């Protein structure tokens, strides 16, 4: 038979049984791999979702619209980012919105501190906060803490004044 000519058949095609995915590739109805608990509900995910969406009063919202560093909301974001890194350590997949959020907090936020309207009373505290965002980004994107698995992440000491 010449492979360039189509083969015609009057027989109905036989149904093809679905091929099961490898367990690590199978997903449930919402796309979460089978065997992985729905871990993106509750703390820290609700806080991260609010930040990623830039909801009013969030650190992200204040930075984007007021060019102001809010110590309290930064602390809440930083704690949520740390908790997310711990929860996701060793996982091969993440939800896209989590990755988009981490990209924003580790790439966009530092750039906003360079805006002419941005001001912060304590440049040393700001430098420590930006270093923390960088370190959390490293942990998130590389899958392990840049300081090792037993490092104790202390909160960034707040500005005085």
N, C-alpha and C positions, 0 to 999 in steps of 0.2 A: 504494500500500500504506500502511496506517495503521501508524505506527511504534510504536504502543502494543500491537499484537498480535504475539505471538511468531511467528517464521517456522519452520516445520517442514520438514525435508528428510529423505528416506529415504536419501540418499547419505552414505556414510561421509566423515567430515571428512578432508581431505587433510593429510598430515603437514607440519608446519611445520619448515623447516630452521632450525637455530639461527643466530642472528645473531651474527657475531663481534663481540666487544667491541673497543673502541678499545685499541690496544696498552697504553696507560697504565692501563686498567681491567682487563685480563685478568689472571687470577691462576692460580697453580699449585695443586696439591692441598692445600697447607698455607696457602693464602691470601696468599702473597707475590707481589706483582705480577711478571708475566713480565718478564724483563730486569733484575730487581733480584736481586742475589745474596743468598743467605740469610746476612744479616749479623748475626743475633742469636745467634751461636754463638761461644764462646771469649771472649777478653778484648775488651771490658769487660763483655760481656753476662752471663757466668757470675757475676761479682761483683755486678752489679746485680740479677740474679735472686735471689741469696742474700740481699741486702739487702731487696729488695722483699718477699720471703717472710718476713723477720724471722728467719732461721735463727739458731740459737744461736751466740753469739760475734760476730755481725754488729753493726755500729754501731747499726742500727735496733733490734735486739733489746735491746742494752744500754740504749739510751735509753728504750725503752718499758717495760722491766721493772725497771731499776735506777736510772733517772733520773740516769745518769752519762754524762758526755762522755768518750769514750775517744779520745785523740789519734791513736793508731795506726790504729784502724779508721775514724775520720773521714777520715784521709789517704787510705786505700785507697778509700773511697766517693767522695771528691772527685775523685781521679784517674780513677776509672771514669766518673763523671758527665761530666768534661771530655772523655774519649775518646769517650763516646757522643754528646755534642753535636757533636764534630768529625765523627764518622761519619754522623750524621743531617742535618748541615747541607745544606740544599737538597732534602731528601726531603719529599714531600707527605704521606706516611702513616707511621705508626708502629704498633707492636703495643701493644695496650691496657695490658698489664702495665708497659711502660716508662713510659707516661704516668702510670699510677697511682703508680709508684715516685717519679717526679719530683714529683708532687703531694705525696706524703708527706714527702719530704725538704725541700721548699721551704715547705710550709705547716704540717705537723704537728710536725716536729722543732723549729722555733722556738717553737711553743707549749709543747712539753714543757720547754723551758728556763725557763719561767715557773712550773712546778710547785713547790709548797713543798718537796718532797723533793729537788729538783735543786740540785746545787752544783758549782761549778767554781772552781778556784784562781785562774785568770787571766781576769778579765772582759774585758780588752782582746783577748786571743786569741779568746775566745768571740765577741765582737762581729765580729772579722775573719772568723771561720768562718761566722757567720750571714750576713754580707754576701756571702761567696763562694757560699753556697747560693742566696741571692737572685739573684746575678748568673748563676749556672748555670741557674737556673729561667728567667730572662729569655731566655737564649740558647736553651734547649730549647724553650720555648713560643712564642717569636717566630721561631725558625729562623735567627737570626744573632747573633753575639756582640754584646753591648751596647757593646763597646770597639772593634769593627771587626774585619775579617778578619785583620789582621796582628798583633793583640795577642798578646803572649807571656804565657801564664798561668803565673805562678810558683806553686809550692806555698805554702799559707798557712804562715808561720813558726810552728813549734810553741811551746807555752808553755815558759817557762823554769822550772826548779825541779826 
